[in-house]
Amino acid sequence: MSEQHPLARADAQSTARRWVLHIDMDAFFASVEQLTRPTLRGRPVLVGGIGGRGVVAGASYEARVYGARSAMPMHQARRLIGVTAVVVPPRGAVYGVLSGQVFDTLRSRIPVLETLSFDEAFGEPAELAGATVAEVHEFCADLRAAVRERTGLTASVGAGTGKQLAKIASGLAKPDGIRVVSAVEQAEMLSALPVRKLWGIGPVAEHKLRSLGIETVGAFAALPESEAISILGGAVGAALHRLARGIDDRPVAERAEAKQISAETTFETDIVTLAQLRPAIEAMAASAHRRLIADGRAARTVVLKLKKSDMSIVTRSFTLPYATEDLTTLSTAAQRSAIDPTELGPIRLVGVGYGGLSRVRQESLFPELDQAPVAEDGVWEQAAAPVELAADAEEAPATAPLATALSVPLWHPGMDVEHSEYGHGWVQGGGYGVVTVRFETRSTGPGPARTFAADDPDLSRADPLHSLW
């Protein structure tokens, strides 16, 4: 556990009118994989897309040592780690169950919980009003112990006089620790932080402030409020200036479930070609996808938002026949809605949103049709037949490749499977007609690996939730 900061220890009897807690699970996605697949414990695990356009949704602390992190292209993370990297696809259903257990545990001690994602939440325990730093630390320790006992996972907890400080504190507590920021030390802590650490300061606002020589929260707080407003705008500038001065009275309240999950960004220079637009859409699709995975739902509708240089907005949507959390499928759907800027006009903002959200996921029978790549001229290419079927193309009827493809199971690394004799396991790899499965669950400890013929009748796909047994 991370130890309490020396200043906070010396100030253990300091009290505050209110204490807000920020509870953040440590490397949640990767930790869940290590929990339910014990062989992965202590290894550099990357959760995310395995394909060429895959993005890291979560990285274990063992992977972070090498510089890997969330939102990084998967190929880059794998290159940093090397051959020891273990890549597994996200399993939203499993994360959802454990997330529910975490929040149920928290709510048993903090009735009002403001959940931010799968793995983090704010709380303001009524019994901590007027409490000392020492009392808050003890409460946080009990909270972490309860979560660990219920789920087997670790959480870091930060506490402060408002949401801003609580969130900063939980970051300082990681991994597996507690950090309580007293009212006495909060001004000193805030003033030294980079301005980007201030909640609500994004890349554009940071660039504006840095161009004026304002690089720390303390420097921003030292500005007259009128100047902060002139730089960042009316309501936003005033609100951020208050946060920079440690004034944060925002209440902790339950959040309604979002109807759409999205991500967007404004570019410093207008996008004027389709070649510039494509990677921007891909980046926003990936960013929104990380939020979708954290939310625990799947999406059926993909919305592309384009704001032109004249500030007019164009939106286009594409609806899939099923709800999915597959990044390649969702990103491809967003790309289908792209409009060439040479026809539309210069674009200053790109956003991708996911709607038709559902807890029910359904896989496409023919994902290659939903994930067909886009050609340079914007025309969608037809997916090629699987390589292993090409040799039979001239000798068999037109329906033979499809029949062959459906008769031989496709085993993907990370897939949950069941064997009639060995029980639940997950695919470690395969090829050339064989598949290797590691048989283990949360309760078994590291299990044995066995290799089977790819068409072994005793091997079948399994519910990922069985790995929690």
HELIX and SHEET records of a PDB file:
HELIX    1   1 PRO A    6  ALA A   10  1                                   5    
HELIX    2   2 PHE A   28  THR A   36  1                                   9    
HELIX    3   3 PRO A   38  LEU A   40  5                                   3    
HELIX    4   4 TYR A   61  ARG A   64  1                                   4    
HELIX    5   5 MET A   74  ILE A   81  1                                   8    
HELIX    6   6 GLY A   92  ARG A  107  1                                  16    
HELIX    7   7 ALA A  126  LEU A  128  5                                   3    
HELIX    8   8 VAL A  133  THR A  151  1                                  19    
HELIX    9   9 LYS A  163  ALA A  173  1                                  11    
HELIX   10  10 GLN A  186  ALA A  192  1                                   7    
HELIX   11  11 VAL A  195  LYS A  197  5                                   3    
HELIX   12  12 PRO A  203  SER A  211  1                                   9    
HELIX   13  13 VAL A  217  ALA A  221  1                                   5    
HELIX   14  14 GLU A  225  LEU A  232  1                                   8    
HELIX   15  15 GLY A  234  ALA A  244  1                                  11    
HELIX   16  16 LEU A  274  ASP A  295  1                                  22    
HELIX   17  17 LEU A  327  ARG A  336  1                                  10    
HELIX   18  18 PRO A  341  LEU A  344  1                                   4    
HELIX   19  19 PRO A  367  ASP A  370  1                                   4    
HELIX   20  20 VAL A  387  ALA A  390  1                                   4    
HELIX   21  21 ALA A  400  SER A  407  1                                   8    
HELIX   22  22 PRO A  464  LEU A  468  5                                   5    
SHEET    1   A 5 LEU A 113  SER A 117  0                                        
SHEET    2   A 5 GLU A 120  GLY A 123 -1                                        
SHEET    3   A 5 VAL A  20  MET A  25 -1                                        
SHEET    4   A 5 ALA A 155  GLY A 160 -1                                        
SHEET    5   A 5 ILE A 178  VAL A 180  1                                        
SHEET    1   B 3 VAL A  56  ALA A  59  0                                        
SHEET    2   B 3 VAL A  45  GLY A  48 -1                                        
SHEET    3   B 3 VAL A  86  VAL A  88  1                                        
SHEET    1   C 4 ILE A 261  ILE A 271  0                                        
SHEET    2   C 4 ILE A 347  GLY A 355 -1                                        
SHEET    3   C 4 ALA A 299  LYS A 308 -1                                        
SHEET    4   C 4 ILE A 313  THR A 324 -1                                        
SHEET    1   D 5 ALA A 449  ALA A 453  0                                        
SHEET    2   D 5 VAL A 434  ARG A 438 -1                                        
SHEET    3   D 5 GLY A 423  GLY A 431 -1                                        
SHEET    4   D 5 ASP A 416  HIS A 419 -1                                        
SHEET    5   D 5 LEU A 459  ARG A 461 -1                                        
END                                                                             
